[in-house]
Amino acid sequence: MNGRTALVTGASSGIGKATAERLSTAGFKVYGTSRRGAHADPQSFEMLSLDVTSDESVEAAVAQVLRREGRIDVLVNNAGFSTAPAGAEESSMAQARSIFETNFFGIARMTRAVVPHMRRQRSGRIVNIGSIFGFLPAPYMALYAATKHAVEGYSESLDHELRTMGVRVSVVEPANTRTRFEANLLEPDAKLDEYRDVRAAVGKRLTELIDEADEPAVVAETVLKASVAAHPKLRYTAGGRAGFLQLLRTFAPAGMVDAGIRKNLRLAA
């Protein structure tokens, strides 16, 4: 991988940081990004300031990498966040737009900035960090699930468009991952008493699932696999639980999947 350059968004912690470190150890020259930019702590990759919700910020960061390296071989779109567990009607339209602005339009914005250069190179990989909630429902996290479903459709369509130009697109689909993701959950801004108890119950269950989840390194290893595969797949599940759920979604009767989701979240049948 020597001589190849990777750009990883949302690399200050969690999956993004683990991915940047893994790509670096594999030989990539890695640039991570976050809204805060460079960190004081020593690390194996360079951090740039980038806000995926800003056209100007995205264009400036991509231009900076191209000035330094002359190419971008891998783009990992990882930046994102979720709302805290709540009924869908408890989030205003402003919040709905906010999560789509980062989780979906951020990916589209980064892709539009990088693809022209990959086309000219006649090579490149775009790896979008999705979720099992891109193919499963997520009760009380409906907006987050909607953004991840959007990422799935966008990625698959984009891969069809770009593959004849030497550029491939993949989605990595983790299950719950042991990160500080829950620390950045956006609280709903239109809470209703009707959802108070279920908000608390699902929030508690989410904490339990994260405590027993895979480490970010599992996802990072899957990103590396997607980045270097001679014949990349469109979708890569990350970890055993994600793989099991994909098989369940594909082959199990819909009623069984539906019941399993409610049982796992301890919701009334």
N, C-alpha and C positions, 0 to 999 in steps of 0.2 A: 504493500500500500504506500510505499515511499513515493513522495512526489504528488500524492493525491490530497485534495483539500476537502474538509468537511465543515459545514456550518450547522450548528445545533442551537435552536431557540429554547429559551427557558432552561438554561443550563446552570443556574445558580444553586440548585439542589435537586434531590429526588432523581427521577428517571432521566431528566436532561443532563444533570451532572454526571451520573453513572455512565450514560451513553457517550458523553464527550470524553470521559476518561478511558472508556473501553476502545473507542475509535483511535484515540491517541496511542494507546499501548499497541494497537494493531499496525501502527505506522502512519496513520493519517496526520496531516497538519490540521489541527482542529481549532476552530474559533467557536466559542460558546457565546451566548448572548443572554442578557437580562436587562430589565429596565434600569437597574442600578449600575450596570457596567462592571468594571474591573473590581476584583476583591483583593484584599491585602494578603489573604492566605495563599501560600505557594500551591500551584496546581500544574498539571501536565498540559494544559491548554490555555489559550489566551481568551480573555473575556472582553466582549464589546458591549457598548450600550445600544439597546435596540428595543423599541416599543412596537409590537406587531400590529397595534391599532393605528399606527401613524404611517401614512405613505412616505413622508419625508424621512422618518427615522429608518424605515426599511430600506429605502433607496440608498441612504447614506451608508448604512452598515454593509450592504452588499457591495457597493462601490469601493469601500475600504478594503474588503477582502480581495476583490479583484485587482486593486492597485498593488497589493502586497504579493499576491500569489499568482495572478493572471488567469485563474480558473477556479471553479467550484465543482467538485465531482459528486458530492453528496450533500443534500439538504435534508436535515431532520427537523420536521415541524413538530415540536413538543410543547410549546408554550400553551397554557390553558388553565382553566379553573372551573369550579362547580359551585352551584348554590348548595346551601345546607339542606338537609331533608325537609321537605315542605310540600303542601299541596300546590299543584301548578297554578291555581288561581291566587296563591299568596304572593306571587311575584308580579310586579308591575310590568308593563310593556317596556319601560326603560331598562329594567333588569334583564328582560328577555333579549333586548337589543344588545345589551352590554356583554352577555355571555357569548352570543353569536359573533360579536365584533372581535373577540379574542379567539375563541375556539374554532370558528369556521372562517370568518373573513380574514383573520390573521394568517391562516394557512393559504388562502387564495392570494393574499397580498404578497406573501413571501414567494409563492410559486410564480406569480407574474413577474417578480423582480429577477428571479434566477433563471427561469426557463429560456429566455432569449440567449443567454450565455451558454447554457447546456446544448441548445440547438446548434449553435455555431461550433461547439466542440464535437458535435455528433456523439455525445456520450453524457451520461449523468444518471444519478439515482435520487429520487425524492421519496423519503420515508416519512409517512404521516403517523403520528402516535394516535391511534384510535382507542377503542375500548370494547370489552364484551357488550357494553351498552350501545354499541353501534349495530348489533344484531339481536339484542335482547331488550325488552322494556325495562325501565328503571322506575318503579312506582315511587313517588315522592321525590324524584330527581328528574322530572320529565324534560325540563329545559336542557339539562346536561345530556340526556339521552338523545334529544333531538339534534344537538350539535354533532354528536358522534355518528348518528345516522347520516347526517349531511356529509360528514367527512368520508364515509364509506362510498356514497354515491359519487361524490366529486372525484375521489381517487380512482375509482374504477373507470369512470368516463375519461379522465385525464390520461390514464395509462393507454387506453385505446388511441387517443389522439397523438401521443408522443412516441410510441414504441418504434415506429418506422424512422424516427429521427435519432435513434440511439439512446433515448431517455426512457427509463422505466419508473413506474410509481408503485409503491407498496404501502399497505397499512399494517401496522403492528397492533395487535389487539390484546392488551393485558386484562386480567381480572383485577381485583383489588390488589394494590401494591403498597408495601410498607414504606410510606413516605410521610412527609409533613403536609401532604395534600389537604388533609382535613383542617389544618390550621388556617388555610386560606379560603375556606368555604364562605360564600356570600350569603348572609342571613336574608331571608325574604323580607321585603319592605311593606307587605300588606297582610300581616298575620291575622288569622281568624281563629276564634276560640274553638270552632268545630274541629280543627286539626291539631290542637295543642297536644293531646295525648299521643297521637300517632307520630307527630314530629319527634317527641322525646323517645318513643320506642324505636323508631327507625334509626334515629341518631345513635342510640345505644348499640343497636345491632351493627351499624356501619363501623363503629369503633371496634367491636369484637372481630369483624371480618378483616379489618386492616391489621389488627394485632396478630392474626394467624396467616397473613398474606405473604406472598413472595417478596424478596428483596428487589430493589431497583436493578441490581446487577443481572437478574434474569431477563428483564426487558432489554437491557443494554446489549446482552449477548444476542438476542433475537434481532435487534436493529443492525448489529454488525453482520449477521447472517444475511439479512435482506440487502445490505449495502454492497456485499462482495459476491453474491451468488452469480454464477455464470448465466443462469436462467431463473431470474427472480420470480417468485410467486406474487400474486396480487395481495394475498392475505397471509399473515403469520400470526398465529396465536402465541402468546408468551406465557409459558408456565403450564403445568398440568391441569390446573383448574379451568383455565381459559380454554384449553383444548377439549376437555370433557364437555364444557358447556356448548362449544361450537358443534360437537357431534350430537349432543342432545337436541339442540335447535334444529339440526339438519334432519335427523332421523326419527326423533320421538314424536308421538302424536301431540298436536297443539294443546290439548287439554292437560296432558301430563306436564308439559313445559310450564303452562299457566299455573297449575297447582304447585309445582316445584318452586316457582318464584315466590309465591305467597308463603309457602312453608318456610323457605329460607329466610325471608324477612319477618317471619312470625306475624303475618297479617291474617285476619279472620278469613276463613274460607268463603 
